[in-house]
Amino acid sequence: MEVEESSPSSPLSSPSSSPSSDSIDLNFLPFLKREPKSEPASPEHDPLPPPPPPPPPPQAAAAVAVAYVDPTPATPDLSSPAVMTPLQSLPPNPDEDALFAEYCRLASLYLLSAGAGAIVQAPTPEAAAPAVVQPGSGSAVKKRRPRSSELVRVSSLGMRDQIYFRDVVRRARITFESLRGLLLKDDERAEALGLPGVVGLGSTDRRRVRADLRAAALMADRDLWLNRDRRIVGPIPGISVGDAFFFRMELCVLGIHGQVQAGIDYLTAGRSASGEPIATSIIVSGGYEDDDDRGDILVYTGHGGRDPNLHKHCVDQKLEGGNLALERSMAYGIEIRVIRAVKSKRSPVGKVYFYDGLYKVVDFWLDRGKAGFGVYKYKMIRIDGQDAMGSVNYRVAERLKVDALSMRPTGYLSFDISMGRESMPVALYNDVDDDKDPLLYEYLARPIFPSSAVQGKFAEGGGGCECIENCSIGCYCAQRNGGEFAYDKAGVLLRGKPLVYECGPYCRCPPSCPNRVSQKGLKNRLEVFRSRETGWGVRSLDLIKAGAFICEFSGIVLTHQQSEIVAVNGDCLVHPNRFPPRWLDWGDISDVYPGYVPPNHPAIADLNFSIDVSRARNVACYFSHSCSPNVFIQFVLFDHYNMSYPHLMIFALENIPPLRELSIDYGMIDEWVGKLTM
């Protein structure tokens, strides 16, 4: 890795001409000294701890100092708490907004009284930060550090580093979503018992306390918010253009946008070494009537001047705070991360946030807004050479579901290769070459098991539940799952298990039972497509939520003896015991609760069978291999109870935006993986 200091004539230097392929270049960001414009004092507020001491006065020689953190090991151990050290995590710094004030109040209450519900506060381990005693708590809580004022740019990452940081980000996202899901489940149990308040918050109305705020507070207490020890300008390591998020708090947790409510994230003048505010990211939510969003070209309206009740401008905006920060970023040529909010019925909050990449501010002016008051406008142009915007792919996918041929007149080989066997059509698209290979196989929506493995004593397996209505805690199927159900009421897997028992044909509960999820088949519009990079691949036209069921891995199931015979012929066999246990990652909250133990019940037997996909297969056989996948295998039983022959159900390991390729870790890579995707 090389670190270069820009020459005074070039505010932003380019990376070294020959950087190491697997190193990180952190370029200095020296700004030309300019007379700062007046700005009212606006110190950043951090949740829960007292504000940090004021920074040293601005230096005349350079506007920003950049520090370098030693790169991570070549093969980091993600199970170790030390995985967060390259870009250490921490909380946000919102500017005087009501939502954040409420968050601070509720988070404080929750952290003081955590432990009364299903999620129990574990003993705090030794930590580098000093511990402080919260008033009235009698317990020590780690003191949180303020957000750094050092600006850093990560200009180049090798493939090994990209995979590492992607896994670090994914681990933080899994922790956040797992905590949120468990907190919601805890609230459901409390409601079932008739408790009026949220567990841990006394009589506070549960409708006022969002689980995402409480999950973020728990992560903040363990210093699990990313990118807080360095304020990153430009791309965030581990975050890809097009990534989708359902909660503003998740953007704060990952360091993409550090404001809970404000649309402009910036380093304030009081903490900047130059004495001038610098903007790093914005959120385009459609809340300002004067915005003009055309995708690659964006006219963004500054903040301030609006009536909080009418959502219209009532006074002129001022060139201060975030407005001044955007102007200063334009003057210094600093790129801005743009996150767009799009309405979506698949989101638990009614909208989804897409990271759409980097923009440059090229112009700004004071204009008369539609409400008749002065508003600052900033013209931003998207930097070339980036991946497609997530918000654009989302709209394209929505149109493809309605009228595919108007969007793609050529390339479709079939609009449904399943021939109606799946609950949703599976399209086949190839605009690369003349390959039509998927049409040569019989489509098998469900695997065919050996009769000896699923009949007789394995068919009934002791019978099913006697629930007349939807199953509830305490029923027979809940006991089979270790006393709890695997899914939430939306059908999202709460945490991975060695084996999941779904209600089956011998259960009396109705089809609407929340313990019937993967057996119902596809819920998303999938498309098999031809790629120059991976051969055949699969993508979804729908936004897939983390933990959601996608599809089953299907084919002809062979016994161990049959597998040995068929393997001699060179047929394509998939071995379930080769898939790594990625289910252990989903639901892992050990970074917050070190005493967390992964589920070990229900236990599963040794899997010695194989799946023959040489003649009959389904859409799952075209998933590409990745050592950093976005889906994982969860073993499930529902139509029989032979633990040696479970169904291979595929679930999302992260939020998967439309048109992004689905990838799975096949484990031991050999010739059969190539046969699937060629």
Secondary structure, 3 states (H helix, E strand, C coil): CCCCCCCCCCCCCCCCCCCCCCCCCEECCCCCCCCCCCCCCCCCCCCCCCCCCCCCCCCCCCCCCCCCCCCCCCCCCCCCHHHHCCCCCCCCCCCCCHHHHHHHHHHHHHHHHCCCCCCCCCCCCCCCCCEEECCCCCCEEECCCCCCCCEEEECCCCHHHHHHHHHHHHHHHHHHHHHHHHHHHHHHHHHHCCCCECCCCCCCEHHHCCHHHHHHHHHHHCCCCCCCCCEECCCCCCCCCCCEECCHHHHHHHCCCCCCCCCEEEECCCCCCCCCCEEEEEEECCCCCCCEECCCEEEEECCCCECCCCCCECCCCCCCHHHHHHHHHHHHCCCEEEEEEEECCCCCCCEEEEEEEEEEEEEEEEEECCCCCEEEEEEEEECCCCCCCHHHHHHHHHHHHHCHHHHCCCCEEECCCCCCCCCCCEEEECCCCCCCHHHHCEECCCCECCHHHHCCHHHHCCCCCCCCCCCCCCCHHHHHCCCCCCECCCCCECCCCCCEECCCCCCCCCCCCCCCCHHHCCCCCEEEEEECCCEEEEEECCCECCCCEEEEECCEEECHHHHHHHHHCCCCEECHHHCCCHHHCCCCCCCCCCCCCCCCCCCCCCCCCEEECCCEECHHHHCEECCCCCEEEEEEECCCCCCCCCEEEEEECCCECCCCECEECCCCCCHHHHHHHC
